[in-house]
Amino acid sequence: MASLISGPTDARQVRTRNSLLDALLRLLETRPFEQVTIREIAQEAGIGYATFFRHHPSKDALLHDLAAGQIRELLDRALPILLTTDSRQSCIALFSYVAERRELWTALLTGGAAATLKQEFTDQARRIAEDQGTGGGLIPDELRVVFSVSATVEILAWWLKQDVAFDVERMAEILDRLVVGPSLAID
């Protein structure tokens, strides 16, 4: 699982870190973050309770590590939407990715961890905008990326909360019309 947070390099530490991340993912698919305990995470990961703290100072820190990796994967799919000529297909790819991992993204974007996830999305989007900025347009690159990513996250969270199923193609059209099209039309 990729993460922007510098992680361990020792093979055993890497395995333990990945076990912790996978354990938290599995637990988040069954109940809200607030209800998950460090003891449960350690047990699910197959490690000792004290070992948890050698890798993360708190369960919030583990969540942040998990969020960073998951968000990076989603941003890798979302940001090309703003740079493509076929934005509808890119939107479909984004919603298909989330649909394949619906339980995970529901837990991350609509549960108790939602505020942490949204902040991490914004932070990563801002860094990407700084790295890839072209400048010179009416709308600053940072604002365009942060707005587009924030709106995309809100649309994803709304979709995941719906009792009535909206299919991937319909959600892609909604995202394209509300966010991508207007963003691309400016300049």
Secondary structure, DSSP 8 states (H G I E B T S, - for coil): ---SS----SHHHHHHHHHHHHHHHHHHTTS-GGG--HHHHHHHHT--HHHHHHH-SSHHHHHHHHHHHHHHHHHHHHGGGGG-S-HHHHHHHHHHHHHHTHHHHHHHHHSTTHHHHHHHHHHHHHHHHHHH----SSS-HHHHHHHHHHHHHHHHHHHHH-SS---HHHHHHHHIIIIIHHHHH--
